[in-house]
Amino acid sequence: MDDSRDPVPSAMAARTFSTSTDITLVASNPTVKPPVPQLTDYVLPLVIRDLFDNPSNFQADSNLDILQVSKHKQGWHAGVSDKKYREIWTDTKENCDASVPSLFLVSVFHHLAADRRFNPETLQDILGRPDYWSATKSVRGSSNNTEVGCQFARWRMTSRWDNSKGPLAPFTIAFQHDPQASFTLYVVAGDPIDSCMTSIKQSMGFVEGLGPCKATITAQARTAQNPFLLLAKSMQTSFEQAKYYVDIVKDGLMGQIGKVNDYSAVRHKYTDDPKDLQRFWKDEGRKRLEVITEQLHSVSQTIDSGMANTDMSIRLTEVVKAAFEAKYTSTALHMSEGDRDVGDLIEYLSNSWHCEMNWLKTYKARKDTTMNFVFNAVTQQDSAISIDMNRKMSRDSSSMNTITILTMVFLPATFVSAVFDSGILAPEVQQDYFKSPLFWPYIATVVPFTVGVLVLWLNRKTLEKVADKISQGFTNLSTRLCKARVKRASKEKTEKHMV
């Protein structure tokens, strides 16, 4: 190698797409089944082979967006076919300066599988399989070749079952870094509506089309020397999506808290009259709280999904951070300014993910507080209605007592009248309009009888207690008699045994 040459990174980038049912590297169905290259000394996983055997999964020729940064030219290639891709691949490798790292982003799967041999789990993620497990990291061989494969959380799905735009394929990124050859290979796959690829293009600053460049004065080229650059940029884009997700959580939660405050304000406009409160509860109070409860449940699901995605992002960042630190620890490389910038970005993202988790926990606590208030409001209103019903039942009970008293007053007299009028006590001679000799006996019988009934009713509780005591006394007496009988029988048995 000629050490006098300017350090020039080389790079290529491409994007893959995924549809709802089939995995598609580009956006149309094939007319013929694409030929499958014969991979020597390498066996693809069975799941991937099944995908390749289905002709509807791929079109006959590739249609890729490729970023190329080499010693003589830099820029984007649009609509690259398989043949053109091979030419760019060869041209970039031939113009690669081994004194500095190189970047590569491609999505021609067969060539990658045969030449670079990615982790089979990572290959399935590239083809669009949702993977909710840990990011993969491995260091191969004595040359400390590093491979990292990860899948970002789907922050575009703003609720647990957000299928309004169809299933959203996850954004997957994987790279291999060979420090001896100063070569880094990136593979990026994502949904067309995902903003990660667009953000990468914008942040890198490259324009459409190729043109000559001088790497020593090109900031993009100098920055591209770090193999972790695009991974850090992708993580930063994912974090920006997470910010939007947290804004949705915050807006949804604050909206429901505002509705709770409005409910309290309307509630205080009513008087403490139970009838007034019941009218409010019947007209709008319960409906308002039902709507708030449903919305808070939706917010709770969104927060739970966000916390799971954030925890996944924290772990992913830890893997990338460890791989970044291991690169300079194992090779004793000196960090350039661009390397420090990438390291600072990864550190910033690590801290930011932890801050986002704290915010989500705070929002969840506020959601729980609001939900408890709604629950207590419903409980208190139901209790107020129950108290009012008990009050009404108490009034009804008083009315029943009045009816009972009147019955006790008139029923004895009616009973005595019926007895006297039955003919048992009829006089021998019938006369018109005379004072019956039975009148005073009737009064003397009815008055004490009625008074006695009223006295018994007024002292019914006392009589119940007396009856309970008498019953308890009989029970105790029976128990003592049984014990005495058993004791006497035992004593007689003992005396008989002694004799």
ABEGO torsion letter per residue (X at the ends): XBAABBBBBBBBBBBBBBBAABBBABABBBABBBBBBBBBGBBBBAAAAAAAABAAABBABBBBBBBBBBAABBEBBBGBBAAAAAAAAAAAAAABBAABBBBBBBABAAAAAAAAGBBAAAAAAAAGBBBABBBBBBBBEAAGBBBBBBBBBBAABABABBAAAEBBBBBBBBBBBBAAAGBBBBBBBBBAABAAAAAAAAAAGBBBEBBBBBAAABAAAAAAABAAAAAAAAAAAAAAAAAAAAAAAAAAAAAAAAAAAAAAAAAAABBABAAAAAAAAAAAAAAAAAAAAAAAAAAAAAAAAAAAAAAAAAAAAAAAAAAAAAAAAAAGBBBBAAAAAAAAAAAAAAAAAAAAAAAAAAAAAAAAAAAAAAAAAAAAAAAAAAAAAAAAAAAAAAAAAAAAAAAAAAAAAAAAAAAAAAGAABBABBBBGBBBAAAAAAAAAAAAAAAAAAAAAAAAAAAAAAAAAAAAAAAAAAAAAAAAAAAAAAAAAAAAAAX
